[in-house]
């Protein structure tokens, strides 16, 4: 008996020691590694909420999810359970509401966790019968899938939410950063209650979510157009028309805001949209120049920076940004790439085109001391001292 208890204690200690806080693992090329280990991690993982309540338990094999996983809500109730095979969702998965009632149950075959449905659950890889419940426990719908594609559905019970309830639900989902669900709620409201006074609000709010939450300019602009087309005489329709008219200004301001928040890729996407959709707008030269500045100072991609600055010169001659772009091309050649020959070409062309520009003295200074170190420039010797 004593030997049996000792064996159990040994197994328990060994199991406890093999568990790893998932936050301590390092993602390298899509596989997780323990710190200072050369081989991908294999073993059990856990995570905890700030209140100490368990958040998840799972298993990794060779750096990817494998075996049974369980997630819990912050209050201790089960959120979901399911299994992985070589990093993909396989087998039976079950999801639960915060009150403990079932939310959904079904099978996956090589699911990757994408293509969320209206209640926020992944659809990719669904296979076979899936059952969805309402939060109060009533069975809502049964859907049959094959390799992620829906074959048929059977509605068991349909609960109709009012327009007010749908708008409130959308607000709640947005508050909890569930933008996909918020968008779905608004679309449902518009489709089911097109004549309701809240439909114009829902349509306009769709544009706001696309633009300000998802940073999706195309979807946002399309939603603004629909607001004007469908609800022309509403307050939202009038406001949408104003925003359409001022869309280029919005793009520039949003790109600057995104850049300050270090969302550089999103800022570039906005500026690229600006140069493509509003190539003749008076603000587009500024947007094009900002692209050069981002590649110069944020990405430190100097070749691309020169290309983007060059577009200002070639496409927007006569704009306030043209001489500045010209100067920056010469500056990069001179001070970053150490290409004195190319720098001189750009600088002399600058002086030829803009002899009286405020940057002309700086260009002349650059030419005079091109290729010299700071110690060789009398005006700058004091800096080294």
C-alpha positions as CSV (number, residue, x, y, z in Angstrom):
1,X,0.0,0.0,0.0
2,X,2.8,2.4,0.9
3,X,4.6,1.6,-2.3
4,X,1.4,2.3,-4.2
5,X,0.9,5.7,-2.6
6,X,4.5,6.6,-3.2
7,X,4.1,5.7,-6.9
8,X,1.0,7.9,-7.2
9,X,2.9,10.8,-5.5
10,X,5.8,10.3,-7.9
11,X,3.5,10.3,-10.9
12,X,1.7,13.4,-9.6
13,X,4.9,15.3,-9.0
14,X,6.3,14.3,-12.4
15,X,3.1,15.5,-14.1
16,X,3.1,18.8,-12.2
17,X,6.7,19.5,-13.2
18,X,5.9,18.8,-16.8
19,X,3.2,21.5,-17.0
20,X,4.3,24.8,-18.5
21,X,2.8,28.2,-18.2
22,X,1.8,28.9,-21.9
23,X,2.9,32.5,-21.6
24,X,6.5,31.4,-21.0
25,X,6.7,29.5,-24.3
26,X,8.2,31.2,-27.4
27,X,6.7,31.1,-30.9
28,X,9.3,30.4,-33.5
29,X,8.0,29.7,-37.0
30,X,4.6,28.6,-35.8
31,X,5.9,26.1,-33.2
32,X,6.3,26.8,-29.5
33,X,9.6,26.3,-27.7
34,X,10.5,26.4,-24.0
35,X,13.1,29.0,-23.1
36,X,16.6,28.0,-24.0
37,X,15.5,24.8,-25.6
38,X,16.4,23.7,-29.1
39,X,13.6,21.2,-29.7
40,X,9.9,22.2,-30.0
41,X,8.0,21.9,-26.7
42,X,6.1,18.7,-25.9
43,X,4.1,18.5,-22.7
44,X,1.1,20.0,-20.9
45,X,0.4,23.7,-20.6
46,X,-1.8,25.9,-18.5
47,X,-2.9,29.5,-18.1
48,X,-4.5,31.4,-15.3
49,X,-6.7,34.5,-15.0
50,X,-5.5,37.4,-12.9
51,X,-7.7,36.2,-10.1
52,X,-5.9,32.9,-10.0
53,X,-8.7,30.9,-11.6
54,X,-7.6,28.4,-14.2
55,X,-8.0,29.6,-17.8
56,X,-6.9,26.7,-19.9
57,X,-5.3,23.3,-19.9
58,X,-3.9,21.7,-23.0
59,X,-1.1,19.6,-24.6
60,X,1.6,20.3,-27.1
61,X,3.5,17.8,-29.1
62,X,6.5,18.9,-31.1
63,X,5.5,22.6,-30.6
64,X,1.9,22.3,-31.9
65,X,-1.4,21.7,-30.1
66,X,-2.2,18.0,-29.8
67,X,-4.8,16.1,-27.7
68,X,-7.6,17.4,-25.5
69,X,-7.9,21.1,-24.5
70,X,-10.2,22.8,-22.1
71,X,-10.9,26.5,-21.5
72,X,-12.8,28.0,-18.5
73,X,-14.6,31.3,-17.9
74,X,-13.2,33.7,-15.3
75,X,-15.9,32.5,-12.8
76,X,-14.7,28.9,-13.1
77,X,-17.4,27.5,-15.5
78,X,-16.3,25.6,-18.6
79,X,-16.2,27.7,-21.7
80,X,-15.2,25.0,-24.3
81,X,-13.5,21.6,-24.8
82,X,-12.1,19.9,-27.8
83,X,-9.2,18.1,-29.3
84,X,-6.3,18.9,-31.7
85,X,-4.3,16.6,-33.9
86,X,-1.0,18.0,-35.2
87,X,-2.2,21.6,-34.5
88,X,-5.6,21.2,-36.2
89,X,-9.1,21.0,-34.6
90,X,-10.3,17.4,-34.9
91,X,-13.1,15.4,-33.3
92,X,-15.9,16.5,-30.9
93,X,-15.9,20.1,-29.7
94,X,-18.4,21.5,-27.1
95,X,-19.0,25.2,-26.2
96,X,-20.9,26.6,-23.3
97,X,-22.6,29.9,-22.2
98,X,-21.5,31.7,-19.1
99,X,-24.5,30.3,-17.3
100,X,-23.3,26.8,-18.0
101,X,-25.9,25.9,-20.7
102,X,-24.6,24.4,-23.9
103,X,-23.9,26.8,-26.7
104,X,-22.9,24.5,-29.6
105,X,-21.6,21.0,-30.2
106,X,-20.2,19.3,-33.2
107,X,-17.3,17.7,-35.0
108,X,-14.2,19.2,-36.7
109,X,-12.0,17.7,-39.4
110,X,-8.7,19.6,-39.7
111,X,-10.2,22.9,-38.6
112,X,-7.9,26.0,-38.3
113,X,-10.2,28.1,-36.1
114,X,-11.3,30.7,-38.6
115,X,-14.5,31.8,-40.4
116,X,-16.4,32.8,-37.2
117,X,-20.2,32.4,-37.2
118,X,-22.8,34.8,-35.7
119,X,-22.1,33.6,-32.2
120,X,-18.3,33.8,-32.6
121,X,-17.5,30.1,-33.1
122,X,-15.1,28.9,-35.8
123,X,-16.7,27.2,-38.9
124,X,-13.6,26.1,-40.8
125,X,-13.4,22.3,-40.8
126,X,-16.8,21.6,-39.4
127,X,-17.9,18.1,-40.4
128,X,-21.1,16.3,-39.7
129,X,-23.9,17.4,-37.5
130,X,-23.7,20.6,-35.4
131,X,-26.3,21.7,-32.8
132,X,-26.7,25.3,-31.7
133,X,-28.6,26.4,-28.5
134,X,-30.0,29.7,-27.2
135,X,-28.5,30.9,-23.9
136,X,-31.6,29.9,-22.0
137,X,-31.2,26.2,-23.1
138,X,-33.6,26.1,-26.0
139,X,-32.3,24.3,-29.0
140,X,-32.1,26.7,-31.9
141,X,-30.8,24.9,-35.0
142,X,-29.1,21.8,-36.4
143,X,-26.7,22.1,-39.3
144,X,-24.9,19.4,-41.3
145,X,-21.5,20.1,-42.8
146,X,-19.1,18.3,-45.0
147,X,-15.4,19.5,-45.0
148,X,-16.4,22.9,-43.7
149,X,-19.3,23.4,-46.2
150,X,-22.9,23.6,-45.1
151,X,-25.1,20.9,-46.6
152,X,-28.4,21.6,-44.9
153,X,-29.9,23.2,-41.8
154,X,-33.0,22.5,-39.7
155,X,-34.4,25.3,-37.5
156,X,-35.8,23.9,-34.3
157,X,-36.9,27.1,-32.8
158,X,-36.4,30.7,-34.1
159,X,-36.4,33.5,-31.5
160,X,-37.1,36.9,-33.2
161,X,-35.2,39.8,-31.6
162,X,-36.7,43.2,-31.9
163,X,-34.8,46.0,-33.7
164,X,-34.0,47.6,-30.3
165,X,-32.7,44.3,-28.9
166,X,-30.5,43.8,-31.9
167,X,-29.0,47.3,-31.6
168,X,-28.4,46.8,-27.9
169,X,-26.8,43.4,-28.6
170,X,-24.5,45.0,-31.2
171,X,-23.5,47.6,-28.7
172,X,-22.7,45.0,-26.1
173,X,-20.7,42.9,-28.5
174,X,-18.7,46.0,-29.6
175,X,-18.1,46.9,-26.0
176,X,-16.5,43.4,-25.6
177,X,-14.5,43.8,-28.8
178,X,-16.5,41.2,-30.7
179,X,-16.7,43.2,-33.9
180,X,-17.8,40.3,-36.1
181,X,-20.8,39.7,-33.9
182,X,-21.6,43.4,-33.7
183,X,-21.6,43.6,-37.5
184,X,-23.7,40.5,-37.8
185,X,-26.3,42.0,-35.4
186,X,-26.5,45.2,-37.4
187,X,-26.9,43.3,-40.7
188,X,-29.7,41.2,-39.2
189,X,-31.5,44.4,-38.0
190,X,-31.2,46.0,-41.4
191,X,-32.5,42.9,-43.2
192,X,-35.3,42.1,-40.8
193,X,-36.5,45.6,-40.1
194,X,-35.6,47.7,-43.2
195,X,-38.4,50.2,-42.5
196,X,-37.7,50.7,-38.8
197,X,-36.3,54.0,-37.7
198,X,-33.3,52.2,-36.2
199,X,-32.3,50.7,-39.6
200,X,-30.6,54.0,-40.6
201,X,-28.7,54.0,-37.3
202,X,-27.6,50.4,-37.9
203,X,-26.4,51.1,-41.4
204,X,-24.4,54.2,-40.4
205,X,-22.9,52.3,-37.4
206,X,-21.8,49.6,-39.8
207,X,-19.6,52.2,-41.5
208,X,-18.2,53.4,-38.2
209,X,-17.2,49.8,-37.2
210,X,-15.6,49.1,-40.5
211,X,-13.6,52.4,-40.5
212,X,-12.8,52.9,-36.8
213,X,-12.6,49.4,-35.5
214,X,-11.5,47.2,-38.4
215,X,-9.6,49.9,-40.3
216,X,-11.3,48.6,-43.5
217,X,-11.7,51.6,-45.8
218,X,-13.4,49.8,-48.7
219,X,-16.1,48.3,-46.5
220,X,-16.5,51.5,-44.6
221,X,-17.0,53.6,-47.7
222,X,-19.4,51.1,-49.1
223,X,-21.5,51.2,-45.9
224,X,-21.5,55.0,-46.1
225,X,-22.8,54.9,-49.6
226,X,-25.5,52.5,-48.6
227,X,-26.5,54.9,-45.8
228,X,-26.9,57.7,-48.3
229,X,-28.7,55.5,-50.9
230,X,-31.2,53.8,-48.5
231,X,-31.7,56.5,-45.9
232,X,-31.1,59.7,-47.9
233,X,-33.4,61.9,-45.8
234,X,-32.3,60.6,-42.4
235,X,-29.9,62.3,-40.1
236,X,-27.5,59.4,-40.7
237,X,-27.9,59.7,-44.4
238,X,-27.0,63.4,-44.3
239,X,-24.0,62.8,-42.1
240,X,-22.8,59.9,-44.3
241,X,-22.8,62.2,-47.3
242,X,-20.7,64.7,-45.4
243,X,-18.2,62.0,-44.5
244,X,-18.1,60.8,-48.1
245,X,-17.3,64.3,-49.3
246,X,-14.5,64.5,-46.7
247,X,-13.2,61.0,-47.1
248,X,-9.7,62.0,-48.3
249,X,-9.2,64.2,-45.3
250,X,-10.4,61.3,-43.1
251,X,-7.9,58.9,-44.7
252,X,-4.9,61.3,-44.1
253,X,-5.9,62.0,-40.5
254,X,-6.5,58.3,-39.8
255,X,-3.1,57.3,-41.3
256,X,-1.4,59.9,-39.1
257,X,-3.2,58.5,-36.0
258,X,-2.4,54.9,-36.9
259,X,1.3,55.8,-37.3
260,X,1.4,57.5,-33.9
261,X,-0.1,54.3,-32.4
262,X,2.6,52.3,-34.1
263,X,0.1,50.6,-36.4
264,X,2.4,51.1,-39.3
265,X,1.1,48.5,-41.7
266,X,-2.4,49.9,-41.3
267,X,-1.2,53.4,-41.9
268,X,0.5,52.3,-45.1
269,X,-2.7,50.5,-46.2
270,X,-4.6,53.8,-45.7
271,X,-2.1,55.8,-47.7
272,X,-2.0,53.3,-50.5
273,X,-5.8,53.4,-50.7
274,X,-5.6,57.2,-50.9
275,X,-3.1,57.3,-53.7
276,X,-5.1,54.7,-55.7
277,X,-8.6,56.0,-55.2
278,X,-7.9,59.7,-55.0
279,X,-4.9,60.2,-57.3
280,X,-6.0,63.7,-58.4
281,X,-7.0,65.0,-54.9
282,X,-5.1,68.0,-53.5
283,X,-4.1,66.0,-50.4
284,X,-2.7,63.0,-52.3
285,X,0.8,64.4,-52.7
286,X,0.9,64.7,-48.9
287,X,-0.2,61.0,-48.6
288,X,2.4,60.0,-51.1
289,X,5.1,61.9,-49.2
290,X,4.0,60.2,-46.0
291,X,4.6,56.9,-47.6
292,X,8.2,57.8,-48.3
293,X,8.6,59.1,-44.8
294,X,7.3,55.9,-43.3
295,X,9.6,53.7,-45.3
296,X,12.5,56.1,-44.4
297,X,11.9,56.4,-40.6
298,X,9.7,53.5,-39.5
299,X,10.6,50.6,-41.8
300,X,14.2,51.9,-42.5
301,X,13.7,50.5,-46.0
302,X,15.7,53.2,-47.8
303,X,15.4,51.8,-51.3
304,X,11.6,51.8,-51.1
305,X,11.7,55.2,-49.4
306,X,13.4,56.6,-52.5
307,X,10.9,54.9,-54.8
308,X,8.0,56.5,-52.8
309,X,9.6,59.9,-52.7
310,X,10.3,59.7,-56.4
311,X,6.5,59.2,-57.0
312,X,5.9,62.6,-55.4
313,X,8.3,64.2,-57.9
314,X,7.0,62.3,-60.9
315,X,3.3,62.4,-60.3
316,X,2.8,65.5,-58.3
317,X,5.1,68.1,-59.8
318,X,4.3,71.6,-58.5
319,X,2.9,70.3,-55.1
320,X,4.4,71.7,-51.9
321,X,5.8,68.2,-51.2
322,X,7.8,68.0,-54.5
323,X,10.9,69.9,-53.3
324,X,10.9,68.1,-49.9
325,X,10.7,64.7,-51.7
326,X,13.6,65.8,-54.0
327,X,15.7,66.8,-51.0
328,X,15.0,63.5,-49.1
329,X,16.1,61.4,-52.1
330,X,19.4,63.3,-52.2
331,X,19.7,63.1,-48.4
332,X,19.3,59.3,-48.4
333,X,21.9,58.8,-51.2
334,X,24.4,61.1,-49.4
335,X,23.9,60.2,-45.7
336,X,22.5,56.7,-45.7
337,X,23.7,54.9,-48.8
338,X,27.0,56.9,-49.1
339,X,26.4,57.2,-52.8
340,X,27.9,60.6,-53.4
341,X,27.5,60.5,-57.2
342,X,23.7,59.9,-57.0
343,X,23.4,62.5,-54.3
344,X,25.0,65.2,-56.4
345,X,22.7,64.4,-59.3
346,X,19.7,64.9,-57.1
347,X,21.0,68.0,-55.3
348,X,22.1,69.8,-58.5
349,X,18.7,69.0,-60.0
350,X,17.1,70.4,-56.8
351,X,19.0,73.7,-57.1
352,X,18.1,73.9,-60.8
353,X,14.4,73.5,-60.1
354,X,14.1,75.3,-56.7
355,X,16.9,77.8,-56.4
356,X,15.0,80.0,-54.0
357,X,13.4,77.3,-51.9
358,X,13.9,77.3,-48.1
359,X,15.8,74.1,-48.4
360,X,18.3,75.4,-51.0
361,X,20.8,76.5,-48.3
362,X,20.7,73.0,-46.8
363,X,21.3,71.5,-50.2
364,X,24.3,73.8,-50.8
365,X,25.7,72.8,-47.4
366,X,25.2,69.1,-48.2
367,X,27.1,69.6,-51.5
368,X,30.0,71.5,-50.0
369,X,30.7,68.9,-47.3
370,X,29.5,65.7,-49.2
371,X,31.5,62.7,-48.1
372,X,33.2,64.5,-45.2
373,X,33.1,63.5,-41.6
374,X,31.7,65.7,-38.8
375,X,35.3,66.5,-37.7
376,X,36.0,68.0,-41.1
377,X,33.0,70.4,-41.0
378,X,34.0,73.7,-39.1
379,X,30.3,74.5,-38.4
380,X,29.8,71.1,-36.7
381,X,33.2,70.6,-34.9
382,X,31.7,71.9,-31.6
383,X,29.3,68.9,-31.5
384,X,32.2,66.4,-31.1
385,X,33.7,68.5,-28.4
